[in-house]
Amino acid sequence: MTVDSRPEHAATPAEGTSSQVRHARKLLAGGATGGAVATVLALVGFGIGYGTAGLLSAALAAAMVLFFYAGGQYVMVRFADAGARLLLSVALLSYTTRVLVLGLVLLVYQRHADALSALIPNVVFLTTVAVVVGWLVAEVWVFSRLRIAAYDADYQAPAGADDET
């Protein structure tokens, strides 16, 4: 019996989605909530502490982190029911794409650093760390409450095992 054929993993008509998709959605919502809370705290704190430049720096950093994590988790939601190989391939493609997009953002920043001199590097760094930690702490908290059943598959004796005694 495979994991996919077990009744607890099958979608019920009333729900319309499998448990894997529901779990991935809960992780996305939980992580986004944690990231949003950290974002608000960073925007308020750095907005008060550094004014408009701090607010802009914090907003840019938070937007990049939320894009990176939400994009990756959304891909996991979309492919939650896929096989392991396809899921790994999609996850690697998603990660590579997100890293390339962030690399392009950094390249644009480097080329136009004079026009964007209002950004405060320490605020960008601290906001990035805060939003990542907020997202991950919330995601771990949600994951610990998903109540995913863990058990061994039914034992199947090898063919001819009774004949050898």
C-alpha positions as CSV (number, residue, x, y, z in Angstrom):
1,M,0.0,0.0,0.0
2,T,1.5,3.3,-1.0
3,V,1.2,6.6,0.9
4,D,-0.9,8.0,-1.9
5,S,-3.5,5.2,-1.7
6,R,-4.1,5.5,2.1
7,P,-7.5,7.0,2.9
8,E,-6.1,9.8,5.1
9,H,-4.2,11.2,2.2
10,A,-7.0,11.1,-0.3
11,A,-9.1,14.1,-1.1
12,T,-12.7,13.9,0.1
13,P,-15.4,15.3,-2.1
14,A,-16.4,17.9,0.5
15,E,-12.9,19.3,0.9
16,G,-11.8,19.1,-2.7
17,T,-8.1,19.1,-1.8
18,S,-5.7,16.6,-0.5
19,S,-4.1,16.7,3.0
20,Q,-0.7,17.7,1.4
21,V,-2.2,20.7,-0.3
22,R,-4.0,21.7,2.9
23,H,-0.8,21.4,4.9
24,A,1.1,23.4,2.3
25,R,-1.5,26.1,2.4
26,K,-1.4,26.3,6.2
27,L,2.4,26.6,6.0
28,L,2.1,29.4,3.4
29,A,-0.5,31.3,5.5
30,G,1.4,30.8,8.8
31,G,4.7,31.9,7.3
32,A,3.2,34.9,5.6
33,T,1.5,35.9,8.8
34,G,4.9,35.7,10.7
35,G,6.6,37.6,7.9
36,A,3.9,40.3,7.8
37,V,4.1,40.8,11.6
38,A,7.9,41.2,11.4
39,T,7.5,43.5,8.4
40,V,5.1,45.8,10.2
41,L,7.4,45.9,13.3
42,A,10.4,46.7,11.1
43,L,8.5,49.4,9.1
44,V,7.3,51.1,12.3
45,G,10.6,50.8,14.1
46,F,12.9,51.9,11.3
47,G,10.4,54.5,10.1
48,I,10.4,56.2,13.5
49,G,14.2,55.7,14.0
50,Y,15.4,56.7,10.5
51,G,12.5,58.5,8.9
52,T,11.6,58.1,5.3
53,A,15.0,56.5,4.3
54,G,14.5,53.9,7.0
55,L,11.0,53.2,6.0
56,L,12.0,52.8,2.3
57,S,15.0,50.6,3.2
58,A,12.8,48.4,5.4
59,A,10.0,48.2,2.8
60,L,12.4,47.1,0.1
61,A,14.1,44.4,2.3
62,A,10.7,43.1,3.5
63,A,9.3,43.0,0.0
64,M,12.3,41.0,-1.3
65,V,12.1,38.5,1.6
66,L,8.3,38.1,1.3
67,F,8.7,37.6,-2.5
68,F,11.3,34.9,-2.0
69,Y,9.5,32.9,0.7
70,A,6.0,33.3,-0.6
71,G,7.0,32.4,-4.1
72,G,8.7,29.3,-3.0
73,Q,5.9,28.2,-0.7
74,Y,3.3,29.0,-3.4
75,V,5.1,26.6,-5.7
76,M,5.0,23.9,-3.0
77,V,1.2,24.5,-2.7
78,R,0.7,24.1,-6.4
79,F,2.7,20.9,-6.6
80,A,2.0,19.4,-3.2
81,D,0.4,16.3,-4.8
82,A,3.1,15.7,-7.3
83,G,5.6,12.8,-7.1
84,A,8.9,13.3,-5.3
85,R,11.0,13.7,-8.4
86,L,8.7,16.3,-10.0
87,L,8.4,18.2,-6.7
88,L,12.2,18.3,-6.3
89,S,12.6,19.5,-9.9
90,V,10.0,22.2,-9.5
91,A,11.4,23.3,-6.1
92,L,14.9,23.6,-7.6
93,L,13.6,25.5,-10.6
94,S,11.6,27.8,-8.4
95,Y,14.6,28.4,-6.1
96,T,16.9,29.1,-9.1
97,T,14.4,31.5,-10.6
98,R,13.9,33.4,-7.3
99,V,17.7,33.7,-6.8
100,L,18.1,35.0,-10.4
101,V,15.4,37.6,-9.8
102,L,17.0,38.8,-6.6
103,G,20.3,38.9,-8.4
104,L,18.8,41.1,-11.1
105,V,17.4,43.4,-8.4
106,L,20.9,43.7,-6.8
107,L,22.4,44.3,-10.3
108,V,19.9,47.1,-10.9
109,Y,20.7,48.5,-7.4
110,Q,24.4,48.4,-8.1
111,R,24.1,50.2,-11.5
112,H,21.8,52.9,-10.0
113,A,23.4,53.2,-6.6
114,D,23.6,57.0,-6.9
115,A,19.9,57.4,-7.4
116,L,19.1,54.9,-4.6
117,S,21.6,56.4,-2.1
118,A,18.7,56.9,0.3
119,L,18.7,53.2,1.3
120,I,20.4,52.4,4.6
121,P,22.4,49.1,4.4
122,N,22.0,48.3,8.1
123,V,18.3,48.8,8.0
124,V,18.1,46.5,4.9
125,F,20.1,43.9,6.6
126,L,18.3,44.0,9.9
127,T,14.9,44.0,8.2
128,T,15.9,41.0,6.1
129,V,16.9,39.0,9.1
130,A,13.8,40.0,11.1
131,V,11.4,39.1,8.3
132,V,13.2,35.8,7.6
133,V,13.1,34.9,11.3
134,G,9.4,35.9,11.6
135,W,8.5,33.8,8.6
136,L,10.4,30.7,9.8
137,V,9.4,30.9,13.4
138,A,5.7,31.1,12.4
139,E,6.2,28.3,9.8
140,V,7.8,26.0,12.3
141,W,5.0,26.8,14.8
142,V,2.3,26.0,12.3
143,F,4.2,22.8,11.1
144,S,4.4,21.5,14.7
145,R,0.6,21.7,14.9
146,L,-0.3,20.0,11.6
147,R,-0.7,16.7,13.3
148,I,0.7,14.6,10.5
149,A,0.3,10.9,11.2
150,A,3.5,8.9,11.3
151,Y,3.3,5.1,11.3
152,D,4.8,2.1,9.6
153,A,3.2,0.5,6.7
154,D,1.5,-2.9,7.4
155,Y,3.9,-5.8,7.6
156,Q,3.9,-8.1,4.6
157,A,5.8,-11.4,5.0
158,P,8.0,-12.3,2.1
159,A,6.6,-14.9,-0.3
160,G,7.4,-18.4,1.0
161,A,8.3,-17.3,4.5
162,D,5.9,-19.9,6.0
163,D,7.4,-22.8,4.1
164,E,10.9,-22.4,5.6
165,T,10.0,-23.3,9.2
